[in-house]
Amino acid sequence: MPDIRYVCISDMHLGVHSSLLTNLATGSPESDVTQPSPVLRQLVACLKELISKNEGAEKPTLILNGDILELALCGDNEAAMAFERFIELIMPDNEEPLFKRVIYLPGNHDHHLWETARETQYVANYLSKHKPGENLDRPWHTTKMFVENDPNEVESYFLTRLIQRYEHLKEQKIVTVYPNFGLLSEDGNRCVIFTHGQFSESIYLMMSNLHLMVFPESQMPTTVWGVEAENFAWIDFFWSTLGRSAEVGSDVGLIYDKLQDEKQLKKLLSALAHSIVNKNSLLSGVKAEALKLLLEMTIGKVAQHERHVTATPLSDNAKEGFFHYVEGPLREHLLTERQTMPTEVTLVFGHTHKPFEEVMTFKGYPPHTKVYNTGGWVVDTQQTQPMHGGAIILVDENLHAASLRMYNEATEADHYAVKVTSVTQEGLPKDPFYTRLKSLVNPKSLPWSHFSEIVAQEVTHRMEILRERINQD
């Protein structure tokens, strides 16, 4: 029978108060990262139950597909401590670890972890092999896509050192892959590709778009290296640095909350613009209205991004951007390393916080490409959004995939229920991996039913907290 070999989760946003996987202080809307959240604790209990049904002894690999640590809206220390609580649950010192290996793909909210990793990569894998006086190449903006058994794998310096402080994890590493990670079957015919998905939205290509506006004869980048090289500083500044900048970071966190209410957002941006001008003598010649316009062009633009489009799993604009990335830079990355396209491809991405599974047809790929979205674990709307939810993608030794849909937001608590879903072509039977998982997950029994009870309560609680924060001055 097929076993679970890979477990993929994304958009945990550990550390921020709006994440269901960040614990809140008792009777307070503030985070208390000294303890795991009830949802996180029960989520891991569900994974333990499911993985325990594997028939083989091999532990699965955990794939963390972006926005795992929240570095835009809370401090490094809070995000790190929340991540520690997660590690303590999946790799306890008094039990067998749940996973043998952890692979980390940074997203946009934790992009800075890629910056530290690529500097580590440059020093460890490149500078160490070149003598003083030799010509040096620029640091890489990407890793290889296929890194299984790669002797030059890139450690996440920060996260590896963080977890190696535990005595029983002295030898454990967290490997960084960016921005795409691929698994390939032994015969090379079947492939699963993981990518966070931020480049499906134009705001993460802002520098490329500005370059095109200023130099109309230029072109948008066609490689993952080019996409990252042109936009990494912007992504790192706004989504991984600004929110950690002392009092400015607190203001940015409030702005993120107020994105849900247009009147409140405009009021806040106006107040912020006047405050910046009045308090900074270097900006004495700058009109507050001009600064407000700039804030609306940048911060206000975030209010329009994909997870705020709640009517469909993927908006028309995001779908167009996703197809452009998959058919262009992602395909180029794949063919650069493999030369030939596999006959069967599955794509897994996150970022949108709206889990789904669908067959899509991309130019340059085999027909009927299977696409899974892992959703997310943040409550960032005032009203229930049924499209919002969290899923975990499971992959077996034959690279068949299925989605463990942990929850979708619902108006009634009894509408929360865990389910197993998969992508299949019309007229073809479900694969054995899906069938087996389906038999193992009974949403009405423990631990699954208890998870649904807890997540229903917490979603409601986080919405109440968000409303309070939006209405605060």
C-alpha positions in Angstrom: 0.0 0.0 0.0 1.3 3.5 -0.7 2.8 5.4 2.2 3.1 9.2 2.9 6.6 10.2 1.9 6.2 14.0 1.7 4.0 16.4 3.7 3.6 20.0 2.5 2.2 22.9 4.4 2.4 26.7 3.7 1.3 30.1 5.0 1.5 29.2 8.7 2.6 32.9 9.5 4.0 31.8 12.8 4.3 34.6 15.3 1.5 37.0 14.2 -1.7 37.2 16.3 -3.9 36.6 13.3 -2.5 33.1 12.6 -4.5 30.2 14.0 -1.1 28.5 14.6 0.1 31.3 16.9 -1.0 31.1 20.5 -2.8 34.0 22.1 -2.4 35.1 25.7 -5.4 34.1 27.9 -8.0 36.9 27.7 -5.9 39.0 25.4 -5.6 39.6 21.7 -1.8 39.6 21.9 0.4 36.6 21.0 1.9 34.3 23.7 4.5 32.3 21.8 5.7 30.5 24.9 3.0 27.9 24.2 1.7 26.2 21.0 -1.7 27.3 19.9 -4.6 24.8 20.4 -5.0 24.6 16.6 -1.3 23.8 16.1 -1.3 21.2 18.8 -4.3 19.4 17.4 -3.0 19.7 13.8 0.1 17.9 14.7 -1.9 15.3 16.6 -3.8 14.7 13.3 -0.6 14.3 11.3 0.8 11.9 13.9 -2.3 9.8 13.6 -2.2 9.7 9.8 1.6 9.1 9.5 1.4 6.3 12.1 -0.6 4.3 9.5 2.4 4.1 7.2 3.3 0.5 6.6 7.0 1.2 6.0 9.5 2.5 8.6 10.8 5.4 6.6 9.8 8.8 8.0 8.4 11.4 5.6 10.0 14.7 4.5 8.3 17.9 5.6 8.1 20.6 2.9 7.5 24.1 4.3 6.3 26.0 1.3 6.6 29.6 2.2 5.4 32.2 4.7 6.0 29.8 7.6 7.6 32.5 9.8 5.9 35.9 9.8 8.7 38.4 9.4 6.6 41.3 8.1 4.2 41.7 11.0 6.0 40.6 14.1 9.5 40.5 15.5 12.1 37.9 14.6 12.0 36.7 18.2 8.3 36.1 18.2 8.4 34.3 14.9 11.4 32.2 16.1 9.7 31.2 19.3 6.5 30.2 17.6 8.6 28.1 15.2 10.2 26.5 18.2 6.8 25.4 19.5 6.1 23.8 16.1 9.4 22.0 16.2 8.8 20.7 19.8 5.6 19.1 18.6 6.9 17.4 15.4 10.4 16.5 16.8 9.9 16.0 20.6 12.9 14.9 22.7 11.0 12.0 24.2 9.6 10.4 21.0 10.5 9.5 17.5 10.5 12.6 15.2 7.6 12.8 12.9 9.8 13.7 10.0 13.3 12.7 8.9 14.1 15.9 6.9 12.8 19.5 6.6 12.9 21.5 3.4 12.1 25.2 3.5 11.0 27.3 0.6 10.8 31.0 1.7 7.8 33.0 0.5 7.3 36.7 0.7 6.6 37.2 4.4 9.7 35.2 5.3 11.8 36.2 2.2 14.6 37.4 4.5 15.3 33.8 5.3 16.3 33.3 1.7 18.6 36.3 1.8 20.5 34.9 4.8 20.5 31.4 3.2 21.9 32.7 -0.1 24.7 34.5 1.6 25.5 31.3 3.4 25.4 29.4 0.1 27.8 31.9 -1.4 30.3 31.7 1.4 30.1 27.9 2.0 29.7 26.6 -1.5 31.5 29.2 -3.6 34.0 31.5 -1.7 35.5 28.6 0.1 36.6 27.1 -3.3 38.2 30.3 -4.7 41.5 31.7 -3.8 42.1 35.4 -3.0 42.7 37.4 -6.2 40.5 35.2 -8.4 37.5 36.6 -10.1 34.3 36.2 -8.2 30.8 35.7 -9.6 27.7 37.4 -8.2 25.8 35.6 -5.4 23.1 33.3 -6.8 19.5 34.4 -6.6 18.1 30.9 -6.8 19.0 27.3 -5.8 18.7 24.2 -8.0 15.1 22.9 -8.3 16.1 19.2 -7.8 18.2 19.0 -4.7 17.5 15.5 -3.3 20.9 13.9 -2.7 22.7 17.2 -3.7 26.0 17.3 -1.7 25.9 21.2 -1.9 22.5 21.7 -0.3 21.9 25.1 1.2 21.2 25.2 4.9 18.8 27.8 6.4 21.5 29.2 8.7 19.0 30.9 11.0 16.5 28.1 11.4 19.2 25.3 11.6 21.0 27.1 14.4 17.7 27.8 16.1 16.7 24.2 16.3 20.2 22.8 17.0 20.0 24.5 20.4 17.9 21.5 21.4 20.2 18.7 22.6 18.4 16.0 20.6 18.5 18.0 17.4 22.2 18.8 17.3 22.6 17.1 13.9 19.2 18.2 12.4 19.4 20.6 9.5 16.8 22.6 7.7 17.5 22.8 4.0 16.6 25.9 2.0 15.4 25.7 -1.6 14.2 28.7 -3.6 12.0 29.5 -5.3 11.0 26.1 -6.8 11.5 22.6 -5.4 11.0 19.5 -7.5 10.6 15.8 -7.0 11.2 13.4 -9.8 10.4 9.7 -10.1 13.2 7.2 -10.8 12.2 6.9 -14.4 11.9 10.7 -14.8 8.3 10.5 -16.1 6.5 11.9 -13.1 7.3 15.2 -11.4 5.9 17.2 -8.5 6.9 20.9 -8.2 6.5 23.1 -5.2 6.6 26.9 -5.3 5.1 29.4 -2.9 3.2 31.3 -5.6 3.9 35.0 -4.8 5.0 35.7 -8.4 1.4 35.1 -9.6 0.7 38.7 -8.3 1.9 41.8 -10.0 2.8 43.6 -6.8 5.7 41.1 -6.3 6.9 42.1 -9.7 6.8 45.8 -9.0 10.4 46.6 -9.8 10.1 44.7 -13.1 6.9 46.6 -14.0 8.5 50.0 -13.1 11.6 49.1 -15.2 9.2 48.3 -18.1 7.4 51.6 -17.7 10.6 53.6 -17.7 12.3 51.6 -20.5 9.4 50.4 -22.7 11.8 48.6 -25.1 12.8 46.3 -22.3 11.1 43.0 -21.4 9.8 41.3 -18.3 12.3 38.7 -17.0 11.8 35.2 -18.4 13.9 33.2 -15.8 13.4 32.7 -12.1 16.9 34.3 -11.6 15.8 37.4 -13.5 12.5 37.6 -11.6 14.2 37.4 -8.3 17.2 39.6 -9.2 14.9 42.5 -10.2 12.4 42.2 -7.3 14.2 40.7 -4.3 15.0 44.0 -2.6 11.5 45.3 -2.8 10.0 42.0 -1.5 12.6 41.8 1.3 12.0 45.4 2.3 8.2 45.5 2.4 7.4 41.9 3.5 10.3 40.8 5.6 11.9 44.0 7.0 9.5 46.9 7.4 7.2 45.1 9.8 10.2 44.4 12.1 11.3 48.0 12.3 10.4 48.9 15.9 7.5 51.4 16.1 7.2 51.6 12.3 6.7 47.8 12.4 3.8 48.2 14.8 2.2 50.8 12.4 2.6 48.4 9.5 0.9 45.7 11.4 -2.0 48.0 12.1 -2.2 48.9 8.4 -2.4 45.2 7.5 -5.4 44.8 9.8 -7.1 47.9 8.5 -6.7 46.7 4.9 -10.1 45.0 5.5 -11.9 48.4 5.8 -11.5 51.0 3.0 -12.6 54.0 5.2 -10.4 53.0 8.1 -7.4 52.4 5.8 -7.7 55.8 4.1 -8.0 57.5 7.5 -4.9 55.7 8.8 -2.8 56.4 5.7 -3.7 60.1 5.9 -2.8 60.3 9.6 0.4 58.3 8.9 1.5 60.7 6.1 0.9 63.8 8.2 2.7 62.3 11.1 5.8 61.3 9.0 6.0 64.8 7.5 5.5 66.7 10.8 8.0 64.6 12.7 10.8 64.5 10.1 12.6 67.8 9.4 14.2 66.2 6.3 10.7 66.0 4.8 9.7 69.5 5.5 9.3 70.3 1.8 7.2 67.3 1.2 3.4 67.7 1.1 1.5 65.2 3.3 -0.9 64.6 0.4 1.9 63.6 -1.9 3.2 61.1 0.7 -0.3 59.8 1.2 -0.6 59.2 -2.5 2.7 57.2 -2.4 1.4 55.2 0.5 -1.8 54.4 -1.3 0.2 53.3 -4.4 2.3 50.9 -2.3 0.5 49.9 0.9 -2.9 50.5 -0.5 -2.1 48.2 -3.4 -1.8 45.3 -0.9 -5.5 45.7 -0.2 -6.2 44.5 -3.7 -4.0 41.4 -3.5 -5.3 37.9 -4.1 -6.3 36.7 -0.7 -8.8 39.6 -0.5 -10.6 38.4 -3.6 -13.0 36.0 -2.0 -15.4 35.0 -4.7 -13.2 32.5 -6.5 -10.2 30.3 -5.6 -8.0 32.2 -8.1 -9.0 35.6 -9.5 -8.6 36.3 -13.3 -5.5 38.5 -12.6 -3.9 36.0 -10.4 -4.6 33.1 -12.7 -3.0 35.1 -15.6 0.0 35.8 -13.4 0.2 32.1 -12.3 0.1 30.9 -15.9 2.7 33.4 -16.9 5.1 32.2 -14.2 4.4 28.5 -14.8 4.7 28.7 -18.6 7.7 31.0 -18.4 10.3 31.2 -15.6 9.2 27.9 -13.9 9.3 25.9 -17.2 12.7 27.4 -18.0 14.0 26.4 -14.6 12.7 22.9 -15.0 14.2 22.4 -18.5 17.5 23.9 -17.6 18.0 21.1 -15.0 16.2 18.2 -16.7 16.4 19.0 -20.4 13.1 17.1 -21.1 9.6 17.7 -19.8 8.3 14.8 -17.6 5.1 13.1 -19.0 3.1 13.9 -15.8 3.4 17.0 -13.7 1.8 18.1 -10.5 2.1 21.7 -9.2 1.7 22.6 -5.5 1.6 26.3 -4.4 0.2 28.4 -1.6 0.2 32.1 -1.0 -3.5 32.8 -1.7 -4.9 31.3 1.5 -7.6 29.7 -0.6 -7.1 25.9 -1.0 -8.3 24.2 -4.1 -7.4 21.4 -6.5 -7.9 21.5 -10.2 -6.7 20.3 -13.6 -5.1 23.0 -15.7 -3.5 23.0 -19.1 -0.3 25.0 -19.6 1.7 25.7 -22.7 4.8 23.6 -22.9 3.6 21.0 -20.3 1.8 17.7 -20.6 -2.0 18.1 -20.9 -4.0 17.8 -17.7 -1.5 19.2 -15.2 -2.7 18.6 -11.6 -2.6 21.8 -9.5 -3.1 21.9 -5.7 -3.2 24.9 -3.4 -2.4 24.6 0.3 -4.4 27.6 1.5 -3.3 29.2 4.7 -3.8 29.6 8.4 -4.5 33.3 8.9 -7.8 34.9 9.7 -7.6 38.3 8.0 -11.2 39.1 7.1 -14.0 40.4 9.3 -16.6 38.1 7.8 -16.6 34.4 7.1 -15.0 33.6 3.7 -15.8 30.0 2.7 -13.0 30.0 0.1 -10.4 30.6 2.9 -9.0 27.6 4.6 -6.0 25.4 5.1 -4.8 22.2 3.5 -1.9 19.9 3.7 -0.7 18.2 0.5 0.5 14.6 0.9 2.7 12.7 -1.6 3.5 9.0 -1.7 6.6 7.1 -2.9 5.2 7.0 -6.5 4.6 10.8 -6.4 0.9 10.6 -6.4 -0.6 13.6 -4.5 -3.7 14.2 -2.4 -5.0 17.1 -0.4 -5.9 16.8 3.3 -8.3 19.8 3.5 -8.2 20.6 7.2 -10.8 23.4 7.2 -12.6 26.0 5.2 -14.2 28.9 7.0 -17.9 28.4 7.7 -20.8 30.3 9.3 -21.8 27.3 11.4 -19.4 25.3 13.6 -20.9 22.0 12.5 -19.9 22.7 8.9 -16.2 22.4 9.8 -15.0 19.0 8.7 -11.7 17.5 7.5 -11.8 15.8 4.2 -9.4 14.2 1.6 -9.6 15.4 -2.0 -7.5 14.8 -5.1 -7.4 15.9 -8.7 -8.4 13.3 -11.3 -9.2 13.4 -14.9 -12.9 12.8 -15.9 -13.6 9.1 -16.5 -10.4 7.9 -14.7 -10.5 6.2 -11.3 -8.9 7.7 -8.2 -5.4 6.5 -7.5 -4.7 4.0 -4.7 -3.0 6.7 -2.5 -6.2 8.8 -2.4 -8.3 5.8 -1.7 -6.1 4.8 1.2 -6.1 8.2 2.7 -9.8 8.5 2.4 -10.2 5.3 4.4 -7.9 6.6 7.1 -9.6 10.0 7.7 -13.0 9.9 9.4 -14.1 13.5 10.0 -16.5 12.4 12.7 -14.0 10.5 14.8 -11.0 11.6 16.9 -8.6 13.3 16.4 -10.2 14.8 13.3 -13.5 15.9 14.9 -11.7 17.5 17.8 -9.5 19.5 15.4 -12.7 20.8 13.6 -14.2 21.9 16.9 -11.1 23.8 17.9 -10.5 25.5 14.6 -14.2 26.6 14.4 -13.9 28.3 17.8 -10.6 29.9 16.9 -11.6 31.3 13.5 -14.6 33.1 15.2 -12.3 34.4 18.0 -9.7 35.7 15.6 -12.4 37.5 13.6 -13.6 39.3 16.7 -10.0 40.4 17.5 -9.6 41.7 14.0 -12.7 43.8 14.2 -11.5 45.4 17.4 -8.1 46.2 15.9 -9.6 47.7 12.7 -11.7 50.1 14.8 -8.9 51.2 17.1 -7.4 54.6 16.5 
